[in-house]
Amino acid sequence: MRPAALITGIAGMAVVVGLLLAGQARLNGGGGLSSDADAGNVAAALPDVTPDVANPAASLTEEDAALIARTTEPAPSNPAAAPPENAKGSAENAPMDKTAQDAPATAETVPPAPDGKDSVELLRPTVESAGILSFGKRRLQIANVIETPTDKSCGSDGKQWPCGMMAKTALRLYLRNRAIDCDLPSDAWEDMASAACRLGQQDIGTWLVENGWVEAQPGSPLDAASEKAKQAKQGIHGEDPRRRPAAAPRPETAAPL
């Protein structure tokens, strides 16, 4: 009886070991397949990072336009100092003067044309080039300046840059589709007209010449400003502004207590 019991016990242990080994092999095999499937899914989900060599960068990008906007936007002249917070609150709570209460609200008026000339307000100017604006089929040459064509290239030592397109972009970003005031008898001219125009109080021709985006007409009142822009290598008289080092960030000011 004892030999039979011993044999039965050994056989049972062998069966248990066999079952354990079979289960381990099955688990290992299923895990490998799952790992391979997961690896395939991850590889399929990865984006294609191959560089697009068939589409080179354009010569004038939105970053270039933003750079031009930062370097050509004129600083406000004589900015008024902001009143302290306590003074602002006192002014808001103070009673209004009776004369101010009785006076009707008036809309902001366009500055008058110099020397008594006729002046018209022109809405939504389209910039064709630095010096030429259009309003539908009507075209307008800014007075006292020489147009800078959009296909003009500038630079020296083989470093050419699209100064004509940059000049157009600079004027477009300066105007920003805002209404301008021009010395014209009416807004009903045909084909091409020529006139001095202003954005607010700023003469557009003067702005273009001082920033170097156009040259002044010989003998015009802007001759001196044009020569100054050339000496300072502004705009089309200088190098590619995209090659200039980035301006240092403005220091942060502490908030008032």
C-alpha positions in Angstrom: 0.0 0.0 0.0 2.8 2.5 0.8 4.5 2.1 -2.7 1.2 2.8 -4.4 0.5 5.9 -2.3 4.0 7.2 -3.1 3.6 6.7 -6.8 0.2 8.4 -6.7 1.7 11.4 -4.9 4.5 11.8 -7.3 2.1 11.6 -10.3 -0.1 14.3 -8.8 2.9 16.6 -8.2 4.0 16.1 -11.9 0.5 17.0 -13.1 0.5 20.2 -11.0 3.9 21.2 -12.2 2.9 20.6 -15.8 -0.2 22.7 -15.4 1.8 25.6 -13.9 4.4 25.5 -16.8 1.6 25.5 -19.4 -0.1 28.4 -17.8 3.2 30.4 -17.6 3.9 29.7 -21.3 0.4 30.9 -22.3 0.8 34.0 -20.3 4.2 34.8 -21.8 2.9 34.2 -25.3 -0.2 36.4 -24.9 1.9 39.2 -23.3 4.3 39.2 -26.2 1.5 39.6 -28.7 0.0 42.4 -26.7 3.3 44.2 -26.5 3.8 43.9 -30.2 0.3 45.2 -30.8 0.8 48.1 -28.5 4.1 48.9 -30.1 2.4 48.9 -33.5 -0.3 51.2 -32.3 2.2 53.7 -30.8 4.2 53.7 -34.0 1.1 54.4 -36.1 0.1 57.2 -33.7 3.4 59.0 -34.0 3.3 62.1 -36.3 5.4 62.2 -39.5 8.3 64.4 -38.6 10.0 64.3 -42.0 10.9 67.8 -42.9 8.9 69.3 -45.8 11.7 70.1 -48.3 9.2 70.6 -51.1 7.7 73.7 -49.6 10.5 76.2 -48.7 9.6 79.2 -46.5 8.2 82.2 -48.3 10.4 85.3 -48.6 8.0 87.4 -46.5 6.2 85.7 -43.6 3.8 86.8 -41.0 6.7 86.9 -38.6 8.4 89.4 -41.0 5.3 91.5 -41.0 5.1 91.5 -37.2 8.8 92.6 -37.1 8.1 95.4 -39.5 5.1 96.5 -37.4 7.3 96.6 -34.2 10.1 98.5 -35.9 8.0 101.1 -37.8 5.1 101.9 -35.5 5.8 105.5 -34.4 5.9 106.2 -30.7 3.1 108.5 -29.4 4.3 112.1 -29.1 4.0 113.7 -25.6 1.9 111.0 -24.0 -0.3 112.3 -21.2 0.6 110.9 -17.8 -2.0 108.6 -16.3 -3.7 110.1 -13.2 -3.2 108.2 -9.9 -6.0 105.7 -9.0 -7.2 107.9 -6.1 -7.4 111.0 -8.3 -9.3 109.0 -10.9 -11.8 107.8 -8.4 -12.3 111.3 -7.1 -12.9 112.7 -10.5 -15.4 110.0 -11.3 -17.4 110.6 -8.1 -17.2 114.4 -8.4 -20.4 116.2 -9.6 -20.4 117.4 -13.2 -20.3 121.1 -13.9 -23.7 122.4 -15.0 -22.3 123.8 -18.3 -20.8 120.3 -19.0 -24.1 118.7 -18.3 -26.0 121.0 -20.6 -23.5 120.7 -23.5 -24.6 118.2 -26.1 -22.2 115.3 -26.9 -20.4 115.9 -30.2 -18.6 113.4 -32.4 -14.8 113.6 -32.9 -14.1 115.7 -35.9 -11.5 115.2 -38.6 -8.6 117.7 -38.4 -9.1 120.5 -41.0 -7.0 120.6 -44.2 -4.0 122.9 -44.0 -4.1 126.4 -45.7 -7.9 126.2 -46.2 -7.8 123.4 -48.8 -10.7 121.1 -49.4 -10.6 117.9 -47.5 -12.5 114.6 -47.8 -12.5 111.5 -45.6 -11.7 108.3 -47.4 -12.6 105.0 -45.9 -10.9 101.6 -45.9 -7.8 102.4 -48.1 -6.1 99.5 -49.8 -2.3 99.7 -50.1 -1.1 98.8 -53.6 2.5 99.8 -52.8 4.3 102.3 -50.6 3.0 105.5 -52.1 -0.1 104.2 -53.9 -3.5 103.6 -52.3 -6.7 102.4 -54.0 -10.4 102.7 -53.2 -12.1 100.3 -55.6 -11.4 101.5 -59.1 -10.0 104.9 -57.9 -6.2 105.1 -57.2 -4.4 107.8 -55.2 -0.8 108.8 -55.3 0.5 110.2 -52.0 1.8 113.7 -52.7 5.5 114.6 -52.5 6.8 111.0 -52.5 8.1 108.6 -55.2 6.3 105.2 -55.1 8.4 102.2 -54.1 7.3 99.3 -56.4 6.5 96.1 -54.7 9.0 94.2 -56.8 11.9 96.4 -55.8 14.9 94.7 -54.2 17.5 96.4 -52.0 20.8 95.4 -50.3 24.5 95.2 -51.1 27.2 92.6 -51.1 24.8 90.0 -52.6 22.4 90.3 -49.7 19.2 91.3 -51.5 16.0 91.6 -49.7 12.4 92.4 -50.8 12.3 96.0 -49.7 9.4 96.9 -52.0 7.1 94.3 -50.5 8.3 95.2 -47.0 7.6 98.9 -47.6 4.0 98.0 -48.8 3.5 95.8 -45.7 4.8 98.5 -43.4 2.3 101.1 -44.8 -0.5 98.5 -44.6 0.2 97.7 -41.0 0.5 101.5 -40.2 -2.9 102.3 -41.8 -4.7 99.2 -40.6 -7.6 99.9 -42.9 -8.5 103.1 -40.9 -10.1 106.1 -42.6 -7.7 108.8 -43.8 -8.2 112.5 -44.6 -7.0 113.7 -48.0 -6.7 117.2 -49.6 -9.2 116.6 -52.5 -12.3 118.6 -53.6 -14.4 115.4 -53.5 -14.2 111.6 -53.4 -15.6 111.2 -56.9 -12.4 111.4 -59.0 -11.6 108.9 -61.7 -8.5 106.8 -62.4 -5.5 108.3 -60.6 -5.4 111.4 -58.3 -2.6 112.8 -56.2 -3.0 114.4 -52.8 -1.5 114.8 -49.4 -3.3 112.6 -46.8 -3.2 112.3 -43.1 -4.0 109.6 -40.6 -5.2 111.6 -37.6 -2.7 114.4 -37.3 0.2 112.5 -39.0 0.9 113.2 -42.7 1.3 109.9 -44.4 3.9 111.1 -46.9 6.0 112.4 -44.1 5.7 109.1 -42.2 6.8 107.1 -45.3 9.8 109.4 -46.0 11.0 109.6 -42.4 10.9 105.8 -42.0 12.7 105.4 -45.3 10.0 103.4 -47.1 9.9 105.9 -50.0 12.0 108.7 -51.4 10.8 112.3 -51.6 10.0 114.0 -54.8 12.9 116.3 -55.8 12.2 119.8 -54.6 9.4 118.8 -52.3 9.1 119.9 -48.7 10.2 116.3 -47.7 13.6 116.6 -49.3 15.4 117.2 -46.0 13.6 114.3 -44.3 14.5 112.0 -47.1 18.2 112.9 -46.9 18.0 112.3 -43.1 16.5 108.8 -43.6 19.2 107.9 -46.1 22.0 108.9 -43.7 20.3 106.9 -40.9 19.9 103.9 -43.3 16.2 103.7 -42.6 13.9 101.4 -44.6 14.9 100.9 -48.2 18.2 102.7 -47.6 19.5 100.1 -45.2 19.9 96.4 -44.8 17.3 93.7 -44.3 15.5 94.5 -41.0 14.9 90.8 -40.5 18.7 90.5 -39.9 18.7 93.0 -37.1 19.1 91.6 -33.6 15.9 91.4 -31.7 15.1 94.3 -29.4 15.6 93.8 -25.7 12.3 93.2 -23.8 10.9 96.2 -21.9 11.4 96.0 -18.2 8.3 95.1 -16.2 7.1 97.9 -13.9 5.7 97.1 -10.5 2.0 97.5 -10.0 1.0 100.5 -7.8 0.2 99.7 -4.2 
